[in-house]
């Protein structure tokens, strides 16, 4: 069942031919700032319900061309997929780098995609008074960039119902995900921005303005926001007071002095960290006094 406005239902019942366009909303992950892009495959920009979807102008290189693959709907819990293809060459940029490089660096990882079907009203192209119908929505599961295209494989939200763990797991470490609703800590409030000052390489560098204690950012995440590695997010292996950062895995390209990034501390899910570092012990959901499995109790 797809929701539609009364005017659209009436128009569908009384007309056999429609002009239609597809509109796409792509919302990047929180690690990428949650930026929202609204694009359309129409040959002109459209405003639908107060939202503006821009088109790829032949005279402009500010956004990619966009199209979707077929969408099949089925009842039940079968996970549906849809491929979204962005065509850009090397001219369209996101995060200060070309679109394929942005995708290669992980810029679309964890993004959400909403696809809407928009019929044109009696005024022809540009008349969106009939509203829209949601065709598909889900999370980006896989990204395949080439030199000229980026293909996003999107899976619908039913995927979240598969292989879920029990709500409560009795274990010594905290069962919350750091920053989720149960944890209650705001990752945005803990995230700081900085820039590289020396020793840039794919595996680490020294940054400015980071006076936190040694180990403060261990297990956290770092997201490059400019330079050749813009859009790449990596886990942090070690942080040393004074700004020295070592990454768990290498960046896809070596950064340069002056490149900017955001950095967020991590959590090892231990009681001491939750209580001392984050003053969040009232939300701790671990059982630190549960004995390890190999413990034997004798009487």
Order of alpha helices (4+ residues) and beta strands (2+ residues): alpha-beta-beta-beta-beta-beta-beta-beta-beta-alpha-beta-beta-beta-alpha-beta-beta-beta-beta-beta-beta
